[in-house]
């Protein structure tokens, strides 16, 4: 990993490891459900994790918006679980990009509860 902390709630949008980075946004459960998480997704990316069901979605939107604006994020890779509550993370990312006023590529991968890419 390139940085610590990784929780979206705890990271600073001004942290140097986000500058001009490709950002990986992952649901909290993904690294536990998908054994190859580090190998398949993390290389060369800065990471934030969160849970759209347990945490404040509006806070996440504002934090990601600030991160995108301040750090000149180049792209976003979103990895979430297939369960309905986890798709809130997709809405959060899309809303943050929209609010930032930037046009960014967003690549999404969904992980099944059996630990496979969908």
Protein Blocks (a to p, Z undefined) as FASTA:
>chain_A
ZZdcfbfklpcfkbmklgopacddddfklmmmmmklmmmmmgopacddddfklmcfklmm
mmmmmmmmmnopabdcddddfbfklmmmmmmmmmmmmmnopacddddddddfkopaZZ
